[in-house]
Amino acid sequence: MDVFEAIRTRRSIRKYKDKAVPWDNVVTIMQAGKYAPSAGNLQNWKFIYVKTDDKRKAIAKACLGQEWMETAPVFIVVIAEPEKAERYYGTRGARLYTTQGCAAAIQNMLLTAHSLGLATCWIGAFDEDEIWRILNLPEEKSVQAVITIGYADETPEPPPKYRIEHMVFGEKWWGRVESPKSHLGWWSLYNQKMVYEGKKLAKKTGKKIKEHIKKKFGKK
Ligand SMILES: Cc1cc2nc3c(=O)[nH]c(=O)nc-3n(C[C@H](O)[C@H](O)[C@H](O)COP(=O)(O)O)c2cc1C
């Protein structure tokens, strides 16, 4: 699965099969988090995996009672270390850079899990104090997200996404997009890929037709 395909087909899953996730997959997912960009390469995050029933139950409760989470056999809780970024970049480091770095790590993990045939959901609704207590976190750390991981037991419809034309401006806010606007979609990687696949198929079919004609009528 190429990266764009993984990005396009990833879904948030809220119902999981009663099936264990191989440990090496969990490690690969955390490795993917590790390779995310971070301001000054500080890597000011920690990933806490949680597999035990009691703890998953307690965390699901702390996530404002999202009980469906318990069906996922593994959670990864992403913890930020804002104090490390503050040392170098002040308030901007502690807030913006730290949150963005963790978000990049989270998305890396979601996409890697998806590429391994696993399903995930990014959980941001939680009582931070409660998770902080459940995981014995030091005072200065902050909880960024809980990621549920498991095998999907549902196939949700893809949620509606705006067309690209609705989120792109040219050069400035409200800046006109090169006309015609409706062609913007044709420049996307996805469509480039579709055109490429179409050409490949046409070439293959052409070859088959030629072979068929040759076989049927032969060369005189
Ligand atoms: C910052 C953030 C917080 C989220 N928190 C929750 C959450 O608490 N519970 C939940 O079920 N989904 C949560 N989601 C998942 C979104 O609901 C989901 O990404 C969105 O509906 C689009 O669906 P998709 O992920 O399948 O594209 C969160 C996503 C993000 C990025």
The ligand as an SDF file (V2000), in Angstrom:
LIG
                    3D

 31 33  0  0  0  0  0  0  0  0999 V2000
   -7.7590   15.5910   17.7620 C   0  0  0  0  0  0  0  0  0  0  0  0
   -8.7520   14.4850   17.5000 C   0  0  0  0  0  0  0  0  0  0  0  0
   -9.5610   14.0420   18.5350 C   0  0  0  0  0  0  0  0  0  0  0  0
  -10.4840   12.9870   18.3020 C   0  0  0  0  0  0  0  0  0  0  0  0
  -11.1900   12.5010   19.3640 N   0  0  0  0  0  0  0  0  0  0  0  0
  -12.0480   11.4750   19.1640 C   0  0  0  0  0  0  0  0  0  0  0  0
  -12.7390   10.8980   20.2850 C   0  0  0  0  0  0  0  0  0  0  0  0
  -12.5720   11.3020   21.4320 O   0  0  0  0  0  0  0  0  0  0  0  0
  -13.5900    9.8790   20.0260 N   0  0  0  0  0  0  0  0  0  0  0  0
  -13.7810    9.3720   18.7720 C   0  0  0  0  0  0  0  0  0  0  0  0
  -14.5630    8.4240   18.6290 O   0  0  0  0  0  0  0  0  0  0  0  0
  -13.1110    9.8790   17.6960 N   0  0  0  0  0  0  0  0  0  0  0  0
  -12.2530   10.9160   17.8630 C   0  0  0  0  0  0  0  0  0  0  0  0
  -11.5180   11.3980   16.7960 N   0  0  0  0  0  0  0  0  0  0  0  0
  -11.6930   10.7930   15.4530 C   0  0  0  0  0  0  0  0  0  0  0  0
  -12.5610   11.6610   14.5500 C   0  0  0  0  0  0  0  0  0  0  0  0
  -13.8960   11.6140   14.9790 O   0  0  0  0  0  0  0  0  0  0  0  0
  -12.4260   11.1530   13.0890 C   0  0  0  0  0  0  0  0  0  0  0  0
  -11.0860   11.2970   12.6840 O   0  0  0  0  0  0  0  0  0  0  0  0
  -13.3370   11.9070   12.1200 C   0  0  0  0  0  0  0  0  0  0  0  0
  -14.6850   11.6580   12.3940 O   0  0  0  0  0  0  0  0  0  0  0  0
  -13.0630   11.5410   10.6560 C   0  0  0  0  0  0  0  0  0  0  0  0
  -13.1990   10.1580   10.4420 O   0  0  0  0  0  0  0  0  0  0  0  0
  -11.9810    9.3150    9.8260 P   0  0  0  0  0  0  0  0  0  0  0  0
  -10.8840    9.3150   10.8870 O   0  0  0  0  0  0  0  0  0  0  0  0
  -12.5260    7.9330    9.5930 O   0  0  0  0  0  0  0  0  0  0  0  0
  -11.5220   10.0080    8.5920 O   0  0  0  0  0  0  0  0  0  0  0  0
  -10.6050   12.4220   17.0070 C   0  0  0  0  0  0  0  0  0  0  0  0
   -9.7780   12.8730   15.9780 C   0  0  0  0  0  0  0  0  0  0  0  0
   -8.8360   13.8800   16.2120 C   0  0  0  0  0  0  0  0  0  0  0  0
   -7.9110   14.3020   15.0960 C   0  0  0  0  0  0  0  0  0  0  0  0
  1  2  1  0
  2  3  1  0
  2 30  2  0
  3  4  2  0
  4  5  1  0
  4 28  1  0
  5  6  2  0
  6  7  1  0
  6 13  1  0
  7  8  2  0
  7  9  1  0
  9 10  1  0
 10 11  2  0
 10 12  1  0
 12 13  2  0
 13 14  1  0
 14 15  1  0
 14 28  1  0
 15 16  1  0
 16 17  1  0
 16 18  1  0
 18 19  1  0
 18 20  1  0
 20 21  1  0
 20 22  1  0
 22 23  1  0
 23 24  1  0
 24 25  2  0
 24 26  1  0
 24 27  1  0
 28 29  2  0
 29 30  1  0
 30 31  1  0
M  END
$$$$
